[in-house]
Amino acid sequence: MSIDAHEAGDRPLIRAADLSGSDADEVGAAVRAYLQQTEREKLQQGGVLAPDVPMLPEHYLREVEDPAAAYTGHLVLVAELADRIVGVVVLAGNGGFAEVKRLWAVPEVRGRGVGSALLDAAVRAATTLRAAEVRLSVWEWRERAMRLYESRGFVRVPSWDARERLVCLSRPITGRV
């Protein structure tokens, strides 16, 4: 189903996901699309012709098959346009910081502020977790995502992850977004 701009309005509705009910399947599908895109990009970056639908590593399957269990203790927000979930962000609270674990907008709505709205909502929500900072990681080839994060005050920091080509970013919580 495509999203008609007139139907959808100008701004996405951001709300907490109901993973014990109606949102679980759509969140799982959004996370699956995000993870498949990531796996496809990693293969392409390595010079491998990537299949349209790459197999997901086993350690990701719980997130797509049972997001309620996989995201216990996390805050999951969804973006809606025209009563359809078109984006998701997963925020984990870890001591003095909050970490954006997943951020995804379906390709057909990119450029309409879905990712920005989800990221801004996640940063605001981090204050409820008593976090002093929000951090995230992004693959270096995702230049558009990098621009979004930097436009919201995230800066590159020393890596906390050993995976090559993964860029770590952080920003302090300093009032409203």
Secondary structure, 3 states (H helix, E strand, C coil): CCCCHHHHCCCCEEEECCCCCCCHHHHHHHHHHHHHHHHHHHHHHCCCCCCCCCCCCHHHHHHHHCHHHHCCCEEEEEEEECCEEEEEEEEEEECCEEEEEEEEECHHHCCCCHHHHHHHHHHHHHHHHCCCEEEEEEECCCHHHHHHHHHCCCEECCCCCCCCCEEEEEEECCCCC
